[in-house]
């Protein structure tokens, strides 16, 4: 049986759906961030149900029992059904909200995003297909999502204030026939003893696939999935044309500079180190602060004056080199532990830091963007923006000046660091990524935890953010050495 969630997985990657269908026990366990995201989705779903106080919630377990309970609610004349289950022609779906109208049933899919997205249309079209096959008339299809204009005022937002509905009936109805064709093809593919080919790309991380250890991580280093700056759709086209490895690609194929560079690195078995690297690094003046931020983005606003998914920086770490790259760096940090809105204290403490250095270095544009946003919201000095606008982005230096085959198409610091600075990694840290940091801070600062748990979380957050800036220092040192040595091109 093909469920709606399996179908949506197959739309991202057929192998993901295949593995989930045939090898469910081999999936990596959910991270704390994944669990928190799912919990937030359930909370928003529960809030949405309060808008229909006369609704009937289907709580049966097992596919057939859910379908039977839903059929009973339909026959009993229920005006609204939550989590209604339907099965037909080997397809199964549950509907977040079904509203009975004189024209038929309205399907309302509840999502935790701030807008209706293409994947939501696909979701709804699958539901329409199944309900029609069950003999039900569908009048409208809509997405209920967080209202991007909603703002927490004096009191927490009510469900009616937080949630809004976007009608998607026309586009969804136009998709149903194609969805039915694709669903049939997916169902057949899942029956095959031969797994489909991987379709590695950005979708492997959104949401993160639990089968990467069976797929991406085992691919050869010159798999075309690791071509930098090449869209997943293009990679799939290459595979369909019979191209799987770098060496399969025609030499006259039009590719971007970064992709061509990656191919040459593998072909000549040597890294790319640009002659521009020393000049780039020479612009960093001492004393220099290597800076990293952590922030949370609650979907349901928790602070006055904020809206859904507004970014709230709560922590920074800085390692400072006063005179030379060889010296032991001085470490400074900030973590908002007093509860409430962290932004004013964050911005003030950051100004005290950057006022004592000549250069600020970060990895990716995230820090620069957050400083801009803070200033727009009235936190911190306008001069802080100028400092970060003049700052140095190590990510850009790596992207423009360095490539190793072991990067596997990525310039993220967690891919670059173990290659350029062997032996330095995030292994062993209780918090080892930004999403987990976000979730754990929210739990410590706004959740129900013991004082001992709170202290432990804060200690883990400090260790993680400190590691981020220490990693930048070590990466900078390694880049300086690479720039001073023979350049490989």
SEVO-302375 format. One record per residue (C-alpha): residue number from 1; x negated, y negated, z negated. Coordinates in nm, 3 decimals. Example, Ala and Ser with C-alpha at 12.3 -4.5 7.8 and 13.67 -1.06 7.14 Angstrom:
% residues 2
  resi        x        y        z
     1   -1.230    0.450   -0.780
     2   -1.367    0.106   -0.714
This chain:
% residues 489
  resi        x        y        z
     1    0.000    0.000    0.000
     2   -0.125   -0.346    0.091
     3   -0.065   -0.602   -0.180
     4   -0.063   -0.976   -0.125
     5   -0.388   -1.023   -0.318
     6   -0.563   -0.755   -0.111
     7   -0.442   -0.924    0.206
     8   -0.577   -1.260    0.089
     9   -0.910   -1.098    0.003
    10   -0.921   -0.948    0.353
    11   -0.867   -1.293    0.499
    12   -1.191   -1.397    0.330
    13   -1.379   -1.077    0.400
    14   -1.239   -0.741    0.506
    15   -1.519   -0.560    0.322
    16   -1.424   -0.735   -0.003
    17   -1.069   -0.600    0.029
    18   -1.199   -0.258    0.135
    19   -1.426   -0.231   -0.168
    20   -1.156   -0.352   -0.402
    21   -0.911   -0.097   -0.256
    22   -1.150    0.199   -0.252
    23   -1.408    0.118   -0.518
    24   -1.228   -0.088   -0.785
    25   -1.450    0.042   -1.064
    26   -1.767   -0.079   -0.889
    27   -1.678   -0.448   -0.915
    28   -1.897   -0.665   -1.136
    29   -1.722   -0.769   -1.459
    30   -1.551   -1.106   -1.466
    31   -1.759   -1.389   -1.605
    32   -1.633   -1.606   -1.889
    33   -1.577   -1.882   -1.635
    34   -1.367   -1.648   -1.416
    35   -1.160   -1.542   -1.718
    36   -1.107   -1.904   -1.820
    37   -0.995   -1.996   -1.470
    38   -0.745   -1.712   -1.467
    39   -0.618   -1.813   -1.811
    40   -0.573   -2.172   -1.690
    41   -0.373   -2.043   -1.392
    42   -0.148   -1.843   -1.623
    43   -0.097   -2.150   -1.843
    44    0.006   -2.362   -1.545
    45    0.240   -2.084   -1.430
    46    0.404   -2.078   -1.773
    47    0.443   -2.457   -1.765
    48    0.609   -2.435   -1.423
    49    0.866   -2.184   -1.552
    50    0.988   -2.435   -1.812
    51    1.122   -2.646   -1.525
    52    1.386   -2.377   -1.459
    53    1.527   -2.293   -1.802
    54    1.786   -2.058   -1.649
    55    1.520   -1.840   -1.482
    56    1.479   -1.464   -1.527
    57    1.123   -1.339   -1.582
    58    1.045   -0.993   -1.444
    59    0.831   -0.823   -1.708
    60    0.839   -0.459   -1.596
    61    0.512   -0.268   -1.551
    62    0.419   -0.078   -1.235
    63    0.509   -0.162   -0.877
    64    0.829    0.041   -0.850
    65    0.965   -0.069   -1.189
    66    0.897   -0.432   -1.101
    67    1.078   -0.393   -0.769
    68    1.374   -0.224   -0.939
    69    1.397   -0.495   -1.208
    70    1.385   -0.764   -0.941
    71    1.660   -0.596   -0.738
    72    1.878   -0.582   -1.049
    73    1.824   -0.954   -1.109
    74    1.913   -1.034   -0.747
    75    2.231   -0.824   -0.762
    76    2.325   -0.976   -1.099
    77    2.327   -1.322   -0.940
    78    2.022   -1.467   -1.120
    79    1.984   -1.828   -1.000
    80    1.607   -1.827   -1.048
    81    1.363   -1.534   -1.068
    82    1.006   -1.554   -1.193
    83    0.745   -1.298   -1.079
    84    0.998   -1.125   -0.855
    85    0.850   -0.814   -0.690
    86    0.929   -0.681   -0.342
    87    0.807   -0.384   -0.140
    88    0.869   -0.300    0.226
    89    0.687   -0.122    0.509
    90    0.386   -0.052    0.289
    91    0.349   -0.416    0.181
    92    0.397   -0.552   -0.172
    93    0.419   -0.903   -0.313
    94    0.523   -1.092   -0.621
    95    0.672   -1.440   -0.600
    96    0.594   -1.696   -0.869
    97    0.935   -1.861   -0.842
    98    1.243   -1.769   -0.638
    99    1.531   -2.015   -0.637
   100    1.872   -1.909   -0.504
   101    2.032   -2.168   -0.276
   102    2.339   -2.165   -0.046
   103    2.099   -2.133    0.253
   104    1.896   -1.847    0.107
   105    1.600   -1.817   -0.128
   106    1.337   -2.084   -0.183
   107    0.990   -1.946   -0.255
   108    0.773   -2.166   -0.477
   109    0.410   -2.061   -0.516
   110    0.248   -2.215   -0.826
   111   -0.120   -2.307   -0.793
   112   -0.373   -2.475   -1.020
   113   -0.517   -2.692   -0.740
   114   -0.442   -3.060   -0.681
   115   -0.299   -3.001   -0.333
   116   -0.150   -2.741   -0.102
   117   -0.420   -2.561    0.096
   118   -0.436   -2.343    0.406
   119   -0.480   -2.027    0.198
   120   -0.157   -2.110    0.016
   121    0.025   -2.113    0.351
   122   -0.113   -1.766    0.419
   123    0.000   -1.656    0.074
   124    0.352   -1.784    0.134
   125    0.373   -1.639    0.485
   126    0.294   -1.293    0.348
   127    0.573   -1.333    0.092
   128    0.820   -1.448    0.356
   129    0.729   -1.146    0.570
   130    0.795   -0.901    0.284
   131    1.119   -1.066    0.166
   132    1.259   -1.068    0.517
   133    1.172   -0.700    0.553
   134    1.369   -0.642    0.232
   135    1.672   -0.809    0.387
   136    1.654   -1.141    0.201
   137    1.698   -1.474    0.375
   138    1.428   -1.729    0.297
   139    1.533   -2.091    0.325
   140    1.219   -2.277    0.223
   141    0.858   -2.216    0.123
   142    0.669   -2.459   -0.100
   143    0.361   -2.496   -0.317
   144    0.386   -2.636   -0.669
   145    0.051   -2.780   -0.775
   146   -0.107   -3.034   -1.007
   147   -0.018   -3.391   -0.915
   148   -0.345   -3.572   -0.832
   149   -0.178   -3.900   -0.939
   150   -0.081   -3.774   -1.282
   151   -0.258   -3.950   -1.570
   152   -0.257   -3.860   -1.938
   153   -0.115   -4.165   -2.115
   154   -0.031   -4.183   -2.485
   155    0.098   -3.826   -2.494
   156   -0.002   -3.506   -2.311
   157    0.162   -3.473   -1.971
   158    0.488   -3.280   -1.957
   159    0.528   -3.011   -1.689
   160    0.753   -3.247   -1.490
   161    0.483   -3.516   -1.499
   162    0.191   -3.284   -1.431
   163    0.335   -3.074   -1.148
   164    0.459   -3.169   -0.804
   165    0.592   -2.975   -0.504
   166    0.473   -2.984   -0.144
   167    0.709   -2.833    0.114
   168    0.528   -2.605    0.361
   169    0.830   -2.440    0.524
   170    0.765   -2.533    0.887
   171    0.399   -2.429    0.902
   172    0.459   -2.115    0.694
   173    0.748   -1.991    0.908
   174    0.536   -2.042    1.220
   175    0.267   -1.816    1.070
   176    0.480   -1.519    0.971
   177    0.453   -1.318    1.294
   178    0.074   -1.353    1.309
   179    0.045   -1.266    0.941
   180    0.251   -0.952    1.003
   181    0.011   -0.848    1.282
   182   -0.294   -0.913    1.068
   183   -0.144   -0.737    0.766
   184   -0.083   -0.426    0.975
   185   -0.442   -0.435    1.100
   186   -0.576   -0.478    0.747
   187   -0.368   -0.189    0.618
   188   -0.512    0.035    0.890
   189   -0.868   -0.079    0.815
   190   -0.829    0.010    0.448
   191   -0.738    0.367    0.546
   192   -1.061    0.416    0.741
   193   -1.345    0.621    0.594
   194   -1.589    0.380    0.760
   195   -1.626    0.049    0.573
   196   -1.609   -0.271    0.778
   197   -1.917   -0.482    0.835
   198   -1.992   -0.755    0.580
   199   -1.897   -1.111    0.662
   200   -2.132   -1.295    0.428
   201   -2.089   -1.669    0.393
   202   -1.976   -1.946    0.160
   203   -1.656   -1.754    0.088
   204   -1.862   -1.500   -0.109
   205   -1.870   -1.758   -0.389
   206   -1.516   -1.900   -0.365
   207   -1.404   -1.718   -0.563
   208   -1.720   -1.522   -0.640
   209   -1.702   -1.171   -0.498
   210   -1.748   -0.891   -0.749
   211   -1.910   -0.669   -0.487
   212   -2.214   -0.879   -0.395
   213   -2.439   -0.614   -0.542
   214   -2.299   -0.372   -0.284
   215   -2.329   -0.615    0.003
   216   -2.517   -0.947    0.010
   217   -2.787   -0.852   -0.240
   218   -2.878   -0.538   -0.042
   219   -2.891   -0.699    0.302
   220   -3.225   -0.722    0.485
   221   -3.396   -1.054    0.441
   222   -3.346   -1.140    0.809
   223   -2.975   -1.069    0.825
   224   -2.802   -1.344    1.022
   225   -2.590   -1.420    0.713
   226   -2.900   -1.592    0.577
   227   -2.929   -1.850    0.854
   228   -2.924   -2.187    0.675
   229   -2.649   -2.434    0.761
   230   -2.460   -2.195    0.991
   231   -2.089   -2.162    0.919
   232   -1.940   -1.825    0.823
   233   -1.714   -1.831    1.129
   234   -2.019   -1.859    1.353
   235   -2.190   -1.571    1.171
   236   -1.883   -1.353    1.233
   237   -1.891   -1.448    1.602
   238   -2.258   -1.348    1.620
   239   -2.181   -1.008    1.469
   240   -1.898   -0.952    1.716
   241   -2.146   -1.028    1.995
   242   -2.379   -0.762    1.858
   243   -2.626   -0.989    1.678
   244   -2.709   -0.872    1.323
   245   -3.073   -0.961    1.259
   246   -3.279   -1.271    1.338
   247   -3.461   -1.077    1.608
   248   -3.133   -0.995    1.782
   249   -3.056   -1.361    1.855
   250   -3.139   -1.492    2.205
   251   -3.428   -1.737    2.203
   252   -3.225   -1.993    2.399
   253   -2.939   -1.988    2.147
   254   -2.863   -2.337    2.018
   255   -2.925   -2.349    1.643
   256   -3.001   -2.625    1.395
   257   -3.351   -2.712    1.275
   258   -3.312   -2.532    0.943
   259   -3.185   -2.212    1.104
   260   -3.468   -2.211    1.358
   261   -3.714   -2.270    1.077
   262   -3.581   -1.969    0.886
   263   -3.618   -1.749    1.195
   264   -3.978   -1.861    1.244
   265   -4.063   -1.794    0.879
   266   -3.950   -1.434    0.917
   267   -4.097   -1.391    1.265
   268   -4.445   -1.515    1.168
   269   -4.428   -1.377    0.812
   270   -4.536   -1.700    0.645
   271   -4.352   -1.976    0.458
   272   -4.273   -2.315    0.601
   273   -4.444   -2.599    0.414
   274   -4.398   -2.933    0.582
   275   -4.680   -3.184    0.615
   276   -4.426   -3.438    0.481
   277   -4.424   -3.276    0.137
   278   -4.722   -3.468   -0.014
   279   -4.582   -3.802    0.105
   280   -4.240   -3.721   -0.039
   281   -4.383   -3.626   -0.377
   282   -4.615   -3.928   -0.387
   283   -4.312   -4.156   -0.423
   284   -4.252   -4.022   -0.775
   285   -4.413   -4.262   -1.022
   286   -4.506   -4.200   -1.385
   287   -4.356   -4.197   -1.636
   288   -4.096   -3.973   -1.473
   289   -3.784   -3.814   -1.622
   290   -3.647   -3.487   -1.483
   291   -3.278   -3.508   -1.561
   292   -2.982   -3.269   -1.553
   293   -2.615   -3.323   -1.647
   294   -2.342   -3.088   -1.761
   295   -1.974   -3.181   -1.738
   296   -1.629   -3.030   -1.776
   297   -1.331   -3.064   -1.542
   298   -1.010   -2.956   -1.717
   299   -0.724   -2.894   -1.478
   300   -0.471   -2.995   -1.742
   301   -0.586   -3.338   -1.867
   302   -0.685   -3.337   -2.233
   303   -0.794   -3.700   -2.283
   304   -0.603   -4.030   -2.244
   305   -0.670   -4.206   -1.917
   306   -0.774   -3.891   -1.729
   307   -0.612   -3.688   -1.453
   308   -0.635   -3.327   -1.332
   309   -0.993   -3.205   -1.284
   310   -1.144   -3.540   -1.372
   311   -1.515   -3.493   -1.440
   312   -1.619   -3.559   -1.799
   313   -1.999   -3.548   -1.851
   314   -2.082   -3.431   -2.202
   315   -2.452   -3.339   -2.196
   316   -2.785   -3.428   -2.047
   317   -3.139   -3.299   -2.078
   318   -3.460   -3.471   -1.976
   319   -3.823   -3.362   -1.960
   320   -4.056   -3.662   -1.934
   321   -4.407   -3.665   -1.794
   322   -4.575   -3.985   -1.910
   323   -4.900   -3.994   -1.711
   324   -4.980   -3.675   -1.520
   325   -4.819   -3.354   -1.404
   326   -5.056   -3.142   -1.615
   327   -4.957   -3.283   -1.955
   328   -4.699   -3.123   -2.183
   329   -4.368   -3.296   -2.113
   330   -4.167   -3.471   -2.381
   331   -3.810   -3.342   -2.413
   332   -3.504   -3.554   -2.490
   333   -3.141   -3.450   -2.486
   334   -2.785   -3.556   -2.557
   335   -2.483   -3.341   -2.640
   336   -2.153   -3.493   -2.745
   337   -2.048   -3.297   -3.054
   338   -1.807   -3.537   -3.225
   339   -1.495   -3.450   -3.023
   340   -1.285   -3.679   -2.807
   341   -1.399   -3.855   -2.491
   342   -1.774   -3.800   -2.436
   343   -1.825   -4.050   -2.154
   344   -1.908   -4.374   -2.340
   345   -2.167   -4.211   -2.565
   346   -2.305   -4.015   -2.270
   347   -2.355   -4.327   -2.057
   348   -2.506   -4.533   -2.342
   349   -2.754   -4.261   -2.434
   350   -2.849   -4.214   -2.069
   351   -2.930   -4.583   -2.035
   352   -3.162   -4.562   -2.335
   353   -3.342   -4.276   -2.155
   354   -3.387   -4.423   -1.808
   355   -3.498   -4.760   -1.945
   356   -3.824   -4.600   -2.055
   357   -3.931   -4.444   -1.722
   358   -4.019   -4.555   -1.369
   359   -3.878   -4.256   -1.180
   360   -3.576   -4.032   -1.228
   361   -3.573   -3.688   -1.064
   362   -3.275   -3.454   -1.031
   363   -3.179   -3.148   -0.825
   364   -2.890   -3.215   -0.583
   365   -2.677   -3.529   -0.568
   366   -2.453   -3.426   -0.859
   367   -2.615   -3.654   -1.116
   368   -2.611   -3.952   -0.881
   369   -2.240   -3.897   -0.808
   370   -2.149   -3.868   -1.176
   371   -2.326   -4.192   -1.262
   372   -2.130   -4.368   -0.989
   373   -1.804   -4.226   -1.122
   374   -1.884   -4.323   -1.480
   375   -1.951   -4.681   -1.379
   376   -1.630   -4.701   -1.176
   377   -1.441   -4.590   -1.487
   378   -1.606   -4.864   -1.694
   379   -1.860   -4.652   -1.879
   380   -2.221   -4.763   -1.892
   381   -2.405   -5.043   -1.715
   382   -2.396   -5.112   -1.345
   383   -2.777   -5.103   -1.348
   384   -2.755   -4.731   -1.423
   385   -2.621   -4.673   -1.073
   386   -2.919   -4.858   -0.924
   387   -3.160   -4.636   -1.116
   388   -3.002   -4.316   -0.984
   389   -2.962   -4.452   -0.632
   390   -3.340   -4.497   -0.631
   391   -3.386   -4.154   -0.791
   392   -3.553   -3.855   -0.624
   393   -3.360   -3.547   -0.528
   394   -3.582   -3.239   -0.541
   395   -3.315   -3.045   -0.354
   396   -3.366   -3.268   -0.050
   397   -3.742   -3.222   -0.073
   398   -3.705   -2.845   -0.075
   399   -3.449   -2.847    0.205
   400   -3.665   -3.066    0.430
   401   -4.011   -2.943    0.343
   402   -4.005   -2.585    0.223
   403   -3.864   -2.247    0.321
   404   -3.945   -1.891    0.216
   405   -3.769   -1.589    0.358
   406   -3.682   -1.491    0.000
   407   -3.459   -1.799   -0.028
   408   -3.207   -1.601    0.180
   409   -3.061   -1.911    0.338
   410   -3.009   -2.101    0.013
   411   -3.185   -2.401   -0.140
   412   -3.019   -2.375   -0.481
   413   -3.263   -2.399   -0.768
   414   -3.170   -2.052   -0.890
   415   -3.278   -1.909   -0.552
   416   -3.584   -2.129   -0.508
   417   -3.726   -2.109   -0.861
   418   -3.813   -1.736   -0.886
   419   -3.984   -1.754   -0.546
   420   -4.188   -2.071   -0.595
   421   -4.242   -2.029   -0.971
   422   -4.260   -1.650   -1.026
   423   -4.173   -1.537   -1.376
   424   -3.953   -1.836   -1.459
   425   -3.583   -1.755   -1.463
   426   -3.258   -1.800   -1.651
   427   -3.254   -1.437   -1.761
   428   -3.173   -1.388   -2.127
   429   -2.984   -1.714   -2.174
   430   -2.639   -1.680   -2.331
   431   -2.523   -1.956   -2.093
   432   -2.691   -1.936   -1.754
   433   -2.472   -2.137   -1.512
   434   -2.277   -2.461   -1.498
   435   -1.933   -2.304   -1.484
   436   -1.993   -2.109   -1.804
   437   -2.135   -2.422   -1.968
   438   -1.817   -2.608   -1.878
   439   -1.593   -2.338   -2.021
   440   -1.794   -2.292   -2.340
   441   -1.809   -2.665   -2.415
   442   -1.434   -2.696   -2.370
   443   -1.388   -2.405   -2.610
   444   -1.622   -2.552   -2.872
   445   -1.506   -2.914   -2.853
   446   -1.133   -2.864   -2.798
   447   -1.056   -2.499   -2.874
   448   -0.997   -2.298   -3.186
   449   -1.334   -2.162   -3.293
   450   -1.507   -2.123   -3.626
   451   -1.777   -2.367   -3.727
   452   -2.036   -2.091   -3.685
   453   -1.913   -2.022   -3.331
   454   -1.920   -2.392   -3.250
   455   -2.280   -2.427   -3.365
   456   -2.380   -2.121   -3.165
   457   -2.215   -2.254   -2.848
   458   -2.384   -2.592   -2.887
   459   -2.722   -2.423   -2.936
   460   -2.665   -2.216   -2.622
   461   -2.567   -2.527   -2.426
   462   -2.884   -2.706   -2.534
   463   -3.096   -2.409   -2.431
   464   -2.934   -2.389   -2.087
   465   -2.956   -2.759   -2.004
   466   -3.314   -2.771   -2.135
   467   -3.399   -2.481   -1.904
   468   -3.260   -2.673   -1.606
   469   -3.496   -2.967   -1.656
   470   -3.793   -2.750   -1.751
   471   -3.735   -2.560   -1.426
   472   -3.753   -2.890   -1.235
   473   -4.083   -2.980   -1.400
   474   -4.234   -2.645   -1.308
   475   -4.092   -2.663   -0.956
   476   -4.238   -3.012   -0.913
   477   -4.579   -2.886   -1.028
   478   -4.561   -2.596   -0.785
   479   -4.463   -2.826   -0.499
   480   -4.757   -3.053   -0.576
   481   -4.992   -2.756   -0.551
   482   -4.835   -2.641   -0.227
   483   -4.865   -2.991   -0.082
   484   -5.231   -3.015   -0.173
   485   -5.322   -2.679   -0.019
   486   -5.330   -2.558    0.342
   487   -4.996   -2.622    0.509
   488   -4.821   -2.324    0.665
   489   -4.593   -2.407    0.955
